[in-house]
Amino acid sequence: MNSQQFREAAHAAVDEIIDYYETLPSRRVQSAVEPGYLAPLLPAGPPEDGEPWPSIQRDIESKIMPGLTHWQSPNFMAWFPANATYPSMLAELYSAAFTAPAFNWLCSPAVTELETVVLDWLAKILALPECYLSTGEGGGVIQGSASEAVVTVAVAARERFVRRRFGEMAEGDEKDELVGKLRAKMVGLASDQAHSCSQKAMNIAGTKFRSIPTRKENEFAMTGNDLRQAIEQCKKNGLEPYFLTVSLGATPTCAVDRFEEIAEVAQDYPDIWIHVDAAYAGAALVCEEYQHLTKVFGSFDSFDMNMHKWLLTNFDARQVGSSPIFSIDALHAESADISPYDAGLVTDYRDWQIPLGRRFRSLKIWFVMRSYGINGFKAHIRRHVKLGEMFADLIRGRSDLFEVVTPPAFALTVFTVNPRKGPKGDGRAAEATNDFTPDAGDQDIVEANRITKEVYERVNASGEIFLTSGVVAGTYAIRVVSANERAEEKYLRKAFDILVKTAEEVLDKDKPGVVQNGNVKP
């Protein structure tokens, strides 16, 4: 492809992308293909000779598009959003053009230095304490995902814990043996609402993991007392807690842990590294009404959030800040082919991550920040929070059909379908629970779980909207969050109407006197 062909192909690709975004509301949200759909549509191997761009582009719509779930659709209300915007797409184009592995400053100085600058900007916008800035004791780095970020800080926490125990001891077999015995006892902690990446990080770090139970009366937030009891129990069992994940917007219900209480407990256990996982809800910190949440973050060790979820930047753009800079030695490895040209002068991000090379991801953050500005970020977040509150009010307004599990938070509403009073459900009810719902034995809960699951599955099967579900304290619940750039009130009202219609159909089907499973229900 020469320059002129590239120009023509790029224009055609941009036109197709714009058309795709403009037609998103009319497309089925969730892909309806079956596993293995694609291979039969493609040749057994690549062509012997190159094909013209128009032939390649045609296959996007005919072969790739059917296998896509449309995360940018205003009818996508599942999981959490994965925002993408035109400024971030333009940055990806430039990043591809400037491509470099960028494993140190010398590879492309702008790649390292822009990352340092924009992450300081972000830390200030999010009201993080000054100790998270590169000008102080800390600094930020862009990681690829939540799992990658938490693994990185978990390894740093592990090595800090070991160093504080044996740092003065001479290297040798005796030290290695003692370190091995200590690592076998080390345990990471997180609430039972925290994302699974914390447990995965402990597995990769070669340490144990323990989950801290939360309660509905605390809105599933981990409290200081919960933490203290967990630490004391671990120590009673001969374990050494060294890492704790606290959540700002935990996955199931967007619960926020009790940071001030946790910071107070942490004073008694200064060797435990505390990491704040704010993957989705951390974006809300751009708004002053949420910034009180960061007040005690100076007492913690690291913080992460995803601009690629709620803050208008396409995947992947995971930001990790640390105070002070996490243990560089834990991730450093000498390489004969990489000279320490810039040692001590600038940040060497290869020691802040698992991979060696890295992409020019800061470019899209820079483009997005400049295109929207701080006020644009605030308006974006507040609009979605307002939409979430409106939807929660709709759900509350039909208390005959629905019940909100926890107060709506960060544009997320979690709710169940109420069974009608009368005969209880049949054996299918058990299918709506799992091994993690020991308290779901009560027949009313089991029946509600069965009906909620059926409503959820019917809604998604229709293809008009796409939702996700989860089990919270034994209760099967539906999650609705509409927080991409194309979200509007009319789409949430449409989702509500679909939920009402489907719930009524399922409940009417279960009315007494209706034939079910070959029998007439009395």
KAWO-V630931 format. One record per backbone hydrogen bond with DSSP energy under -0.5 kcal/mol. NH is the residue of the N-H (numbers start at 1). CO is the residue of the C=O. E is the energy in kcal/mol with one decimal. If there is no record, write none. Layout:
# KAWO-V630931
nh & co & e
NH & CO & E
NH & CO & E
This chain:
# KAWO-V630931
nh & co & e
6 & 2 & -2.7
7 & 3 & -2.3
8 & 4 & -2.3
9 & 5 & -2.8
10 & 6 & -3.0
11 & 7 & -2.1
12 & 8 & -2.2
13 & 9 & -2.6
14 & 10 & -2.7
15 & 11 & -2.3
16 & 12 & -2.1
17 & 13 & -2.4
18 & 14 & -2.5
19 & 15 & -2.4
20 & 16 & -2.4
21 & 17 & -2.3
22 & 18 & -2.2
23 & 19 & -1.3
23 & 20 & -0.5
24 & 21 & -0.8
26 & 23 & -1.1
27 & 23 & -0.6
27 & 24 & -1.5
29 & 463 & -1.5
33 & 66 & -0.5
37 & 34 & -1.4
40 & 36 & -0.6
41 & 38 & -1.7
42 & 38 & -0.7
42 & 39 & -1.3
55 & 52 & -0.9
56 & 52 & -1.3
57 & 53 & -3.0
58 & 54 & -1.9
59 & 55 & -0.8
59 & 56 & -0.7
60 & 57 & -1.4
61 & 57 & -0.8
62 & 58 & -1.6
63 & 59 & -2.3
64 & 59 & -1.5
65 & 60 & -3.0
67 & 64 & -1.5
68 & 65 & -1.8
70 & 29 & -2.4
70 & 68 & -0.5
71 & 69 & -1.4
73 & 70 & -1.5
76 & 73 & -1.7
77 & 75 & -0.7
77 & 466 & -2.5
83 & 309 & -1.8
89 & 85 & -1.9
90 & 86 & -2.3
91 & 87 & -1.8
92 & 88 & -1.8
93 & 89 & -1.6
94 & 90 & -2.0
95 & 91 & -2.9
96 & 92 & -2.2
97 & 93 & -1.8
98 & 94 & -2.5
99 & 96 & -0.9
107 & 104 & -0.9
108 & 104 & -0.7
108 & 105 & -0.8
111 & 108 & -1.6
112 & 108 & -1.1
113 & 109 & -2.6
114 & 110 & -2.5
115 & 111 & -1.0
116 & 112 & -1.8
117 & 113 & -2.1
118 & 114 & -2.9
119 & 115 & -1.9
120 & 116 & -1.4
121 & 117 & -2.2
122 & 118 & -2.5
123 & 119 & -2.3
124 & 120 & -2.0
125 & 121 & -2.5
126 & 122 & -2.4
127 & 124 & -1.3
128 & 123 & -2.6
132 & 129 & -2.1
133 & 130 & -2.1
136 & 133 & -1.4
138 & 133 & -1.0
139 & 322 & -1.3
141 & 320 & -2.2
143 & 141 & -0.6
143 & 318 & -3.9
149 & 145 & -2.2
150 & 146 & -2.7
151 & 147 & -2.3
152 & 148 & -2.0
153 & 149 & -2.0
154 & 150 & -2.3
155 & 151 & -2.3
156 & 152 & -1.9
157 & 153 & -2.6
158 & 154 & -2.5
159 & 155 & -2.3
160 & 156 & -2.1
161 & 157 & -2.4
162 & 158 & -2.2
163 & 159 & -2.6
164 & 160 & -2.2
165 & 161 & -1.0
166 & 162 & -2.7
167 & 163 & -2.2
169 & 166 & -1.4
176 & 172 & -2.4
177 & 173 & -2.4
178 & 174 & -2.0
179 & 175 & -2.9
180 & 176 & -2.3
181 & 177 & -2.0
182 & 178 & -2.3
183 & 179 & -2.8
184 & 180 & -1.6
185 & 181 & -0.6
185 & 182 & -1.6
186 & 182 & -0.9
186 & 183 & -0.6
187 & 240 & -2.0
188 & 208 & -2.7
189 & 243 & -2.7
190 & 210 & -1.2
191 & 245 & -0.6
192 & 212 & -2.3
194 & 191 & -1.3
198 & 195 & -1.7
200 & 196 & -2.2
201 & 197 & -2.3
202 & 198 & -1.9
203 & 199 & -2.0
204 & 200 & -2.3
205 & 201 & -2.5
206 & 202 & -0.6
206 & 203 & -0.8
207 & 202 & -2.6
208 & 186 & -2.5
210 & 188 & -2.4
212 & 190 & -2.7
213 & 211 & -0.6
218 & 215 & -1.2
219 & 216 & -2.4
220 & 215 & -2.5
221 & 218 & -1.5
227 & 223 & -2.1
228 & 224 & -2.7
229 & 225 & -2.5
230 & 226 & -1.9
231 & 227 & -2.7
232 & 228 & -2.7
233 & 229 & -2.1
234 & 230 & -2.2
235 & 231 & -2.5
236 & 232 & -2.1
237 & 233 & -1.6
238 & 235 & -1.5
239 & 234 & -2.9
240 & 185 & -2.7
241 & 239 & -0.6
242 & 187 & -2.1
243 & 187 & -1.0
244 & 273 & -2.6
245 & 189 & -2.4
246 & 244 & -0.5
246 & 275 & -3.0
248 & 277 & -2.5
249 & 247 & -0.6
249 & 255 & -1.9
250 & 255 & -2.6
251 & 193 & -0.5
252 & 193 & -0.6
254 & 250 & -2.7
257 & 247 & -2.5
257 & 255 & -0.5
258 & 222 & -2.6
259 & 257 & -1.6
262 & 258 & -2.4
263 & 259 & -2.8
264 & 260 & -1.7
265 & 261 & -2.0
266 & 262 & -2.5
267 & 263 & -0.9
267 & 264 & -0.6
268 & 265 & -1.9
269 & 266 & -1.4
272 & 269 & -1.8
273 & 242 & -2.6
273 & 271 & -0.6
275 & 244 & -3.1
275 & 273 & -0.6
276 & 302 & -2.7
277 & 246 & -3.2
277 & 275 & -0.7
278 & 276 & -0.8
278 & 304 & -2.4
282 & 278 & -1.7
283 & 280 & -1.5
284 & 281 & -1.8
285 & 282 & -1.7
286 & 283 & -1.6
287 & 284 & -2.1
290 & 287 & -2.0
291 & 287 & -0.6
291 & 288 & -0.9
293 & 290 & -1.8
294 & 291 & -1.3
295 & 292 & -1.4
297 & 294 & -1.9
299 & 296 & -2.3
300 & 297 & -1.4
301 & 274 & -2.4
302 & 274 & -1.6
303 & 321 & -2.7
304 & 276 & -2.2
305 & 319 & -2.0
306 & 279 & -2.6
307 & 305 & -0.7
307 & 317 & -1.6
308 & 317 & -1.0
309 & 306 & -1.1
310 & 306 & -1.0
311 & 307 & -1.2
313 & 307 & -1.4
318 & 143 & -2.3
319 & 305 & -2.8
319 & 317 & -0.5
320 & 141 & -2.7
321 & 303 & -3.2
322 & 139 & -2.2
323 & 301 & -2.9
325 & 137 & -2.8
328 & 326 & -0.5
330 & 327 & -0.9
331 & 328 & -1.4
332 & 328 & -0.7
332 & 329 & -0.5
338 & 335 & -1.5
339 & 337 & -0.5
341 & 339 & -2.3
343 & 340 & -1.4
345 & 342 & -2.5
346 & 342 & -1.4
349 & 347 & -0.8
350 & 103 & -0.6
351 & 348 & -2.1
352 & 349 & -1.9
353 & 350 & -0.6
358 & 101 & -4.8
361 & 359 & -1.8
363 & 360 & -0.8
364 & 361 & -0.8
365 & 361 & -1.0
366 & 362 & -2.5
367 & 363 & -2.5
368 & 364 & -2.4
369 & 365 & -2.8
370 & 366 & -2.1
371 & 367 & -2.1
372 & 368 & -2.5
373 & 368 & -0.5
373 & 369 & -2.1
376 & 372 & -1.0
377 & 373 & -2.0
378 & 374 & -2.4
379 & 375 & -2.4
380 & 376 & -2.1
381 & 377 & -2.3
382 & 378 & -2.8
383 & 379 & -2.1
384 & 380 & -1.4
385 & 381 & -2.4
386 & 382 & -2.3
387 & 383 & -2.0
388 & 384 & -2.6
389 & 385 & -2.2
390 & 386 & -2.1
391 & 387 & -2.4
392 & 388 & -2.4
393 & 389 & -2.0
394 & 390 & -1.8
395 & 391 & -2.2
396 & 392 & -2.6
397 & 393 & -2.0
398 & 394 & -0.5
398 & 395 & -1.3
399 & 396 & -0.7
401 & 398 & -2.0
402 & 398 & -2.8
403 & 416 & -2.0
405 & 414 & -2.7
406 & 414 & -0.7
409 & 412 & -1.8
412 & 409 & -2.2
413 & 480 & -2.3
415 & 478 & -2.3
416 & 403 & -2.5
418 & 401 & -3.4
429 & 426 & -2.0
430 & 427 & -1.1
431 & 428 & -1.4
432 & 429 & -1.9
433 & 430 & -1.5
437 & 434 & -1.8
440 & 437 & -1.7
442 & 439 & -0.6
446 & 442 & -2.4
447 & 443 & -2.6
448 & 444 & -2.4
449 & 445 & -2.8
450 & 446 & -2.3
451 & 447 & -2.4
452 & 448 & -2.7
453 & 449 & -2.4
454 & 450 & -2.0
455 & 451 & -2.6
456 & 452 & -2.6
457 & 453 & -2.5
458 & 454 & -2.3
459 & 455 & -2.5
460 & 456 & -2.2
461 & 457 & -2.0
462 & 458 & -1.2
462 & 459 & -0.6
463 & 459 & -0.6
463 & 460 & -0.9
466 & 75 & -2.0
468 & 479 & -1.1
470 & 477 & -2.2
472 & 470 & -0.5
472 & 475 & -3.0
473 & 471 & -0.5
475 & 472 & -1.8
476 & 474 & -0.5
477 & 470 & -3.4
477 & 475 & -0.5
478 & 415 & -3.2
479 & 468 & -2.9
480 & 413 & -2.4
481 & 77 & -1.4
482 & 411 & -0.7
483 & 481 & -0.6
487 & 484 & -2.0
491 & 488 & -0.7
492 & 488 & -1.3
493 & 489 & -2.5
494 & 490 & -1.8
495 & 491 & -2.1
496 & 492 & -2.5
497 & 493 & -2.4
498 & 494 & -2.2
499 & 495 & -2.4
500 & 496 & -2.6
501 & 497 & -2.6
502 & 498 & -2.5
503 & 499 & -2.8
504 & 500 & -2.5
505 & 501 & -1.9
506 & 502 & -2.4
507 & 503 & -2.7
508 & 504 & -2.6
509 & 505 & -1.9
510 & 506 & -1.1
511 & 508 & -1.4
513 & 521 & -1.9
514 & 511 & -1.7
516 & 519 & -3.3
519 & 516 & -1.8
521 & 514 & -1.4
521 & 519 & -0.6
